[in-house]
Amino acid sequence: MSEFVLETAGLTKEFKGFVAVSDVNLKVRRGTIHALIGPNGAGKTTVFNLLTKFLTPSAGTIHFEGRDITHEAPALTARRGMVRSFQISATFPNLTALENVRIGLQRRLGKHFHFWRSTKSLAALDDQAMALLESVDLAQFAHTVTAEMPYGRKRALEFATTLALEPSMMLLDEPTQGMGHEDIGRVVEVIRKAAANRTILMVEHNLSVVADLCDRITVLTRGSILAEGDYAEVSKNPKVLEAYVGSEDMSDAHH
Amino acid sequence: MQSNMSALERATPLIFIVLFVIGLAAPFFIYPTFLMKILCFGLFACAFNLLLGYVGLLSFGHAAFLGTAGYVCGWMVRDLGLTPELGILAGTLAAGALGWIFGTLAIRRTGIYFAMITLALAQMVYFLALQIKATGGEDGLQGVPRGHLFGLIDLSDNIAMYYLVFAVFCIGFFIIYRTIHSPFGQILKAIRENEPRAISLGYDVAKFKLLAFVISASLAGTAGATKTLVFQLASLTDVHWHTSGEVVLMTLLGGLGTVLGPLVGAATIVSLQSELADTVGSWVTVIMGAIFVACVLAFRRGIVGEIMALVRRAGIR
């Protein structure tokens, strides 16, 4: 097994002359929590969309587990074990929390094309689904329709659904966005637990969360990598401080 | 909310049983041919609803499946001497195959583009039906014999024919109901609710949409083939885009995404058409248009959808 789970070389994305991502060489080490930070419009979400194949790169390559996945379909990349979350919490609003998690579990059961079988045949997955809900503290919401759940809980549900796939790598797009203090603490613990046996790459604005959780940080500005290192290194880098002037002050962020 | 959902769910088998009994008794009280027309269009609309209501794909070319199956069934039964059940089967398979072609071409587009591609393909089918000899052009296929079911039961008897249509409807309805409430149906709902998320969970959504499209087209074909036997006629009307529009109206009026809505919508529209045809003539089209507008503006959930919402609200109080 290679030391790096995910590697990009010269990753570039142009939108009609506008270069959103330019020559990004990103290496994510196995078993780490790696953060991708940068001011608004730096191209973080575009990088995520490229890595998970929701966008096709204009140039460059992406290797996951040593395999070139640059031109694979997004669903296949997910099946290979790299699963993403979305900036806006991505749940299935009219299904219950239990059903949401079951959608994640169902693929491994191999029954997803079975249109002649009853939904009851999915009951075999209920115990597993409940266990996943419990792991993110959502057991009491199991039979609640997702649309009626509080926002922070929806993010936790999305997380549980992703965990259902047992991905070797998770890409989290701003997992604490729009959350209150209490919810953030809960999410941080859940991520820490999930990171025990997998690699995580996350976009995050909340720098105290980044400082608290992440082993390595890549700073992106205007589509290019500006700096990379652990929190102490990056937060002292004058170029990074300059890039953050007017948005967030890095040196003050970690209370 | 939860307990009311399950109250509705608990009532569902009872509603089905009552409707089944009504279906068995109906031909002794109501003109059977009229009932058969309702059942054929009901199955057509239910098949359409599987796609629009449960996958969120608006096909504007479903008449092509209804009509093609009608021609195939009519031709096989009249000119090749097949028994009626084989005719229905052949029509279903033909519509399914056509659905696979339509689906493969259209499925990667969504919304208005999907609707336009299906419409364009259906118009091609219409012009083929108009031009080629085998379909009889403007005359259609006339004088299709109803024949003997399994070579035994004479279907020229309207009551016997009715029970065949009723059985076909029940089987088709069950297949749709099962599809919606299956592991496959769960993924369809997931795709309808949040397609990017379904992709990110590793599902090839195009394959799911295609299978749903083929099932929908096949059952629309079942309805078309059966209808041809009932009226002993396959005609251009069934492949015309008017029919594609009518099935949208039936589904919306009855209740999009509800199991029984399309049947209720089909019954309402077919009844109105037969009532109004004698009294107002060509104004029928205008009245249908007005109903469509009223439906979209005032009660978007459709008849069954509104009733279900009322029951739920009453349960909360």
Boltz contact constraints between the chains, C-beta under 6 A:
constraints:
  - contact:
      token1: [A, 74]
      token2: [B, 199]
      max_distance: 6.0
  - contact:
      token1: [A, 75]
      token2: [B, 199]
      max_distance: 6.0
  - contact:
      token1: [A, 75]
      token2: [B, 202]
      max_distance: 6.0
  - contact:
      token1: [A, 75]
      token2: [B, 203]
      max_distance: 6.0
  - contact:
      token1: [A, 75]
      token2: [B, 204]
      max_distance: 6.0
  - contact:
      token1: [A, 78]
      token2: [B, 200]
      max_distance: 6.0
  - contact:
      token1: [A, 78]
      token2: [B, 202]
      max_distance: 6.0
  - contact:
      token1: [A, 79]
      token2: [B, 202]
      max_distance: 6.0
  - contact:
      token1: [A, 84]
      token2: [B, 200]
      max_distance: 6.0
  - contact:
      token1: [A, 90]
      token2: [B, 194]
      max_distance: 6.0
  - contact:
      token1: [A, 90]
      token2: [B, 197]
      max_distance: 6.0
  - contact:
      token1: [A, 92]
      token2: [B, 190]
      max_distance: 6.0
  - contact:
      token1: [A, 92]
      token2: [B, 193]
      max_distance: 6.0
  - contact:
      token1: [A, 92]
      token2: [B, 194]
      max_distance: 6.0
  - contact:
      token1: [A, 93]
      token2: [B, 193]
      max_distance: 6.0
  - contact:
      token1: [A, 94]
      token2: [B, 193]
      max_distance: 6.0
  - contact:
      token1: [A, 103]
      token2: [B, 190]
      max_distance: 6.0
  - contact:
      token1: [A, 104]
      token2: [B, 201]
      max_distance: 6.0
  - contact:
      token1: [A, 107]
      token2: [B, 202]
      max_distance: 6.0
  - contact:
      token1: [A, 111]
      token2: [B, 183]
      max_distance: 6.0
  - contact:
      token1: [A, 112]
      token2: [B, 183]
      max_distance: 6.0
  - contact:
      token1: [A, 112]
      token2: [B, 187]
      max_distance: 6.0
  - contact:
      token1: [A, 113]
      token2: [B, 184]
      max_distance: 6.0
  - contact:
      token1: [A, 114]
      token2: [B, 183]
      max_distance: 6.0
  - contact:
      token1: [A, 114]
      token2: [B, 184]
      max_distance: 6.0
  - contact:
      token1: [A, 115]
      token2: [B, 179]
      max_distance: 6.0
  - contact:
      token1: [A, 115]
      token2: [B, 182]
      max_distance: 6.0
  - contact:
      token1: [A, 115]
      token2: [B, 184]
      max_distance: 6.0
  - contact:
      token1: [A, 117]
      token2: [B, 182]
      max_distance: 6.0
  - contact:
      token1: [A, 117]
      token2: [B, 183]
      max_distance: 6.0
  - contact:
      token1: [A, 119]
      token2: [B, 181]
      max_distance: 6.0
  - contact:
      token1: [A, 122]
      token2: [B, 183]
      max_distance: 6.0
